[in-house]
Amino acid sequence: MTARSPDPNRSATYGIADWPYGRSEGLLARPGSLPAGRPWPRLRVLTIASGDEPRLADGVASVARQDYPECRHDVVPAGSAPSAAILADEAVDYVLVLPAGDLLAPSALAALALEAALSGAGAVAGLRVLFDGAVTSLDVPSLSGEDTSEIPFTGGEVLWRRDALAALPGLDLSDAGWAAHAWAAVGRTARGLARIGRPVLLQFDRLGERETDSTLSTDAFQPAPLPPPYAGGGKALRLSQDSSQSPTLSIASLTGTGHAGGAGIAHRRLGEALRLAGHRVVDVVLADESPPVAAEWTDAFPVAEAAIGAGGHDLVLAGNLHGATRSLAIAGRLAADRPVALVLHDLFPLTGRCAHPRGCLRIETVGCDAACPTPDEYPQLARRRIAGTHAAKRAVLSLRDGPILLANSAWTAARAAALAPPGTVVAPLPLAFPTNVFRPGDRTALRRALGLPADDLLILISAVVLDGPDKNVGDLAEALRRVAGPGIGFVAIGRLDHPARLALPNLFAPGLVADEAQLAVWYGACDLHVTASRLETLGQTPIEAGLCGTPTLAYRTAGLTTSVIDGVSGRLVPVEPGALGDALVELVADRADLARLGAFARIALESRFSPAACAMSLDRVFRERGMVPSHGHRVRFAPEMLGQFPFAAMPAVAATGLVAAQSGPFVRGLRRAKQRLLGRRLPPWARRGLYWAARLRSLRGGRR
C-alpha cells in the first residue's frame, strides 16, 4: 500500500479538524484498564481491500490514531482470510470490519469498547458520518434489523462480539448484506444490541451502491413494545414518501416559563436535539400569556392552545408546566387532537401540587389532600384544592389517548410507574447535553485563566441554589470539612443564601455562571464534584462535570444512580451518616483514581447523553407509538449534529444566559429577611398580594 500525501481539504471533507494526521481535539484520555481493573477487550479491525481504493491510507491512519494498543488491524485482499478462521480466533474478543476507503472517528474504539464492556451487548453501533466533499448527514442503524437506507449498511459503525458473529452459520464478511443480517440476528439473541450517540465511522456517501442481497433473513428485532399507538381524533400524520429517509414530525415544545433554570435548560436541549434529527420544533411558553404569579388560579391558555392547533403539530412535548399552572388540564385538552408527551423533569404531573413527594407517604396510600405537609412551598396550592387537583391530574393521565410520560432516569421511571394510574405509558428519555461545550480541557491552563491555585486539589459543588431545601447542605459541609486543609480548595458555583452554612477555607465562589462555555471552564478546572442531594430526578451537574473530565461523588439514591455510573463516572455511597465524608477522604488521597474516573466519565457520558443519544431514544418512542414507521428507517441527523462533538471542524456555538444574573445586595438582603421570617414558604395572603399586584400592573399597561 502506497502512502498518500495529506489533503489540505480533509477537515472540510470529513468534518473533523486535522483528522487523521494532525492533532485532534477529540482524542480522549483512555485509562490503561477498564473500571475495576479489568483489561480492555482485544479488538481486531479488518479491512478487505484491493489496495488502490481512494482514502485507504487515511483509513489505515485513522485506526493507528485510536490510542488502542489492544487492537490489531489487518488489510487483506478479498478471499485471502476466510471469515470462519477470523471468527474462530479466541485471541480476539471483538471484531470491527472497516470498509476500504472509510475511516474511524477519533477515539471510536475506546467509546465502543467501553460501552460493550458496560452493557454486555452482542453488538454496539455508533453514529455514521456520511461525506461527499463535505459532510452530508449522520445516521445510526435502527433496532428493527431491516435497513432501507440509500447508503449500504456495511457495518463499519458496529463493534461485534466475535463469538456472537461466530454463532451465525455461513456468515461471510466479504458478502454484500452481511452486516444487516448480522445486526438483525444478534439483536434476537439474549445479549441484544446497544447504540452510542457519538460518531465512530466516516463513510463515503455511496449513493446508488445499495446492495439488494436478500438471501439472508433480516427479521426485525423487537424491543419490549410500548402500548398501542395513538388513536385519537386528530389528523393523520404526514410521513415522508421516500422510505429511505427518516420521517420528520412537527413538534410543539410547551413549557410553563421557557428555558430558564435547570428544567428549562433541559427542555431547550431536547428541542435542539430534535431539530438536529430533522424535526420541526416550535417553542410555546404559557407564561407569555399568563404571569407565573397567577399559576395557582390559571388552567386555561386559549392563545397557546390556538397556536398549537393552528400549527398542525404532530406532537406536543411538554414539561416544567408548574411555573404557569398547577394542573394538567391543558395537556388533557391538547391530547384530544394529537399525542402529548410529558417530560418528567420532576414528579409534578403525578402529585397533588409538589415537584417531589420526598418522604410523604400519603400520595401512595390515601392520595394527596389537605393534609399535605408543604402546601406553601413552591409550587404552592391552597390546601382545600390539593385533593381535587390530584384527582384531575390522574384523570388526564387515565384518558384513552392521554399523555405519555418520559422519564429521565431509571429512578424517575420507577416512581412514575408507582404513582401514575394503571396503564399510563412511561418511556425512558436520556436528556441531551452539549458534548462539544462540556469537554475536558488543559486543567493547568483553565486554572490559570480563572486565577485558581495550580497545584491544589479542587473540589466542586454546584447548584442554582447551593443551600436549597433539597441540597442537604449540612451533610455536604460536614463531608467537605473533613478534607479541608493545605492543598485542598473548594469551588462553589451557584447562589448561596446563607454563606455561614458553608464556611470553608480556601473557598472560591464565582456565584451563578450564566454561560455554558464559562461553566465548562469551571468544571474542567476542578478534580472532583461532590453533591449531598438526596432528591434528583436525574442530576444534570454530574453529567456536565463528567463530560468535562470531572467525576462525581454522590449518594446512591434517586436519579443520581443514572447520572453517576458507579465506578465509571464517579462514586456512589449509601445514604448513611459519615458515608459521604469517608469516601471523600479516600478519593482525595488517590489523585490517580480521580483521573481515571474523570477519563471514563468523559467517554461513557458522551456516548449516553449526547444530543444524538437523546434523539435516538425519542425516535424509539415515536416508532413504538406509531408516529413514524416502525421498521427500516435509520435515525438520521443533519450535518450540524457533528458540531455537537469537540473534534468537529465547525463546532456548535455554546448557549448563554442559562440562569438569571446574580442579585444585588439589596435583593439578597430582602430574600434573607423573608427566609428568616417565613422560611421558604409563601403563605396564601402573600401569594394573593403578588397576584393582584401583577393584575394591577397589567391593567395599567393595557390603559396605556
Summary of the structure (lengths in Angstrom):
residues: 704
radius of gyration: 26.4
end to end distance: 79.1
largest distance: 85.8
contacts: 2426
relative contact order: 0.11
helix: 36%
strand: 17%
